[in-house]
Amino acid sequence: MAAYSNMGDEIDIRECTTVEEFDQCVRLQREAFGLPDLELSPRRHLIVARSAGGFTLGAFDGGLMVGYVLNQIAVRRSPLTGVEEPCGYSHMMAVAKEYQNRGVGARLKWAQRARVLSEGRRFIRWTWDPMQSRNAHFNLNRLGVVVRSYAPNYYGTDYSTTTGKFGEPLGLDSDRLVAEWDLDAPRVEALARGGSPEPLGVPEASVVIPPNWGALVREDPSAAREELLRVRTEFKAAAAAGLVCAAFERDSARPRYLFYRC
């Protein structure tokens, strides 16, 4: 376990440039996510991403990295012009467990936004697990992303569900939501300033997720698989109806994604 300095110390956000700093990113992946080696983004990936025009921002407490976010160069077709344009792809963000829920992740994402805007790009895309309430709240409510597409089994069998209760084989699909972050959208700009964006209005649909996904996977793998398929079906149906997911309602019993006609 890494030895962390005082929790009150100032956190510095800066670009990672050295081999030693990239090695700290790999360490953080293991610590924050419990990733096996097969799922790690290795040092060479981070170095090549930087050489290809991307960047990795690290959050440092003194000399120790306590979080990072990787931004890669990607291409998308502009919804306005139909022409392909460069954008960002946020492959991974990790924050050390002792520093989670302290605003480190938000500082990294807003710094990422500022850097991408300064480079003349206006859009960042990434994915997250639809069953993770904390990520849903952070991405939709605090950053202002929207979701228009659902990606079934995006990475293949999810590393975190390879075994269920008592070690029996499980292996759930790694479904992911695709986050679209329009960096200069009015809602995002308001949130970036620390303000309150315009209300979204009354949602036209919602998708409820289990309140404790981790416990459900451990205790009832069959029910977890059924819930995953239900959420997948309902999400895809909402997208097919032209609805956009733009908010998340935190509720201890029935947390749910909210959809709007945009």
N, C-alpha and C positions, 0 to 999 in steps of 0.2 A: 504494500500500500504506500502510495506517495505521501510524503510529509508536507502538508500544506501550511503556509504561513497564516498569520492572523486574518480572520474573516473580514476585518474592517479595512484592510489594506486597499489602496487604490488599484483598480483593474485597468490595465493599459491595452488598447486594441491596436495591433500593428500587423503588417504583412510578414508572413513567414518566408525566409529566404535561405536559411542554412540547413544543412543535412541534419544537424542536431535538433532544430525546430521541427522538421518534418518527422523525425523519429518520435518526438513528443506527441505529434498528431496520431501516430500509430498506437502509442501507449494509451492515449485517451480513448481510442476506439475500443480497445480491449476492456478498459475500466468502465466506460459509460454504458456500453452495450453488451459486454460479455461475448464479443464476437469471436468465433473460431478463425483460425488463420485463413481458411478458404474464403471468408467473407470480408477480410480486411482490405482497405485501400492501402497498398504498400508505399513506402518511401518513393519508389520510382514513379508511381502514378502521380504523386503530388508534384514531383520535380518536372515530369513531362507536361502536366497540366499548366504549370507556370511557363514553361518554355513555349507552349502553344498559345499563350495569351491569357490564360486564366490566372487565378491567384488564390492563395490561402490566407485568411485573416486569423490571427491567433489572439486570444484573450490571456494576458499575462498578469499574474500576481507576483510581483518581484521578477525573479528569473524563471518562475515555473509557469508553464502553460496550463490553463484551467479550462480552456474551451477553444474551439476553432470552427471555421466554416470554409468549405472548399467551393469556389466558383469556377466552373469550366465554361469555355466558349462553346456556344451552340448556335443553331440556325433555326429560324421559324419562318413561316409564310405570313406576312403581314395581313391582318384581317381587313385593313383599310385599302391597301394597294394590290394585294395578291403577290407581291414581290418578296423573295426570300431576303431576310435581314438577320444580322448577327444579334444574339441575345445571350443571356447567361443561363447556365444550368447549375443549380445548387445541389451537388451530389450528396454531401453529408455535412451535418453539424453535430458536434459532440461537446458536452459540458460535463466536467468532473462532478461526481455525485454530491460532493460537499458544497459545490457552488451552484447547484440547480435551484430554481425558484428564487434567484437573487437578481434576476434581470440580465445575467450575462448573455444568455441566448438572444434576447431582444437587442442588446447593444451590438452583438455580432451581426445580426440581420440588418439593422439600420445602417451599420457601417458598410456592409456589403452593398446595400442599395445605393448609398452615396458614391461608392467607388464605381459601380456600374454606370450610374448616371454621368459621372465625370468622364467616362470613356465613350459617351455618346450613345449608349444603349438604354432601352426603356422597358425591358421585360426580363424576368427571371422565372424559370420553371423548376419544379422539383416534385417529389412524391412523398406521401406518407401513408402509414397504415390506417385504414378507415376506422379501425376499432380502438384507436388510441385517443381518448377524450382530451387529454392534456395537449397533445399536438394539434387536435382539431381547434380547440379554443385559441391556442397561440397563433396558428396560421390564419384562421378566418377572422377572429374577433380583434386580435391585437395587431396583426400585420395587414389585414385587408385583402388577402388573396381570394380568388374565386375558384370554383371547381366546375368544369364542364364535361370532364370525362373520367371514367372509371376503368382501371387497368387490371383485369383478372390475372392472378398468378404471375405477376410482373417479373419476379426474380426466380420463379420455380419454388419448390418446397421451402417454406420459411424456416430458417435455421433455428428460430426460437421455439418451434413446435414439432421438432423431430421426434420427441418422445412425450407421452402423456403421463397420467397417473401410474405410479408403480413401474415406470420405465417402458410401458408398452408402446409399440410404434404408433405414431399419430400422423404427423406431416400434413399441416394445413397449407392451402394455397396462400401465396404471398400477394394477396390483392392490395392494390395501392390506388389512392386518389391522386390526381394530377393537379398540383397547385399552379395557378397562373397569377403571377404578381406583376400587374401593370404599374410600373414604378411611379408614373406621374398621374395616375388616376386620382380624382378629387378625394375619394375615400382614403386612399393610401397617403396622400399628402397631408390630410387632416390628422391621421394617426401618427405620421412622422413628426408632426409638430407637437404631439401630445394633446391634441384637441379631440373633439367629438364629431365624427362625420355625420352627414345627413342620415336620418332614419331610413331603413330599407323598406319600411311598410309592413304589411301583413304577408307572411309567407303563404305560398300556394300549395306547398307540400312539405313533408318532413320525413326523415328516416331515423328511427330510434336505433341506438346501439346498446349492447349490454353495459351496465354500469361498472362491472369489474371483469374485463375481458381476461386478464391473466388468471384469475381464480376459476373462471368458467373453463378455460383451456385445461387447467390442471385437474379439475374435479369432474368434468363431464365432457370429454372430447367429442362425443357424438353430437351433443347439443351445441357445442362450439361450432362444429362444421355446419350444422343446420342454420345457425345464426349468421355465419359468414355468407352462406348462399342466399339467405333472405335479404341481407343488407345489399349484396351485389345486385340481386334482381330489382330491388326497389330503387337503388341509385341509378341503374341503367335505364329503368323506366322513366324516371324523372328527367334524365338527360335527353332521352328520346322525345319527350314531350316539350323540349325546348326550354326547360327550366335550368337555372343556374344556382348552384349551392354557394351562398355568400355569408352564412352565419352559422353559429353553433350555440345551442342552448345547453348550458351546464345544469344538470339536475341529478341529484343523488340516486334517483330511481329510474328516470327515463331520459338520459342525455340524448339529444337528437340534432341532426343536421337540418338546416332550414333552407328551402328553395324558393327562388323568386323568378318572376318573369322580367328579364332584363333586355 
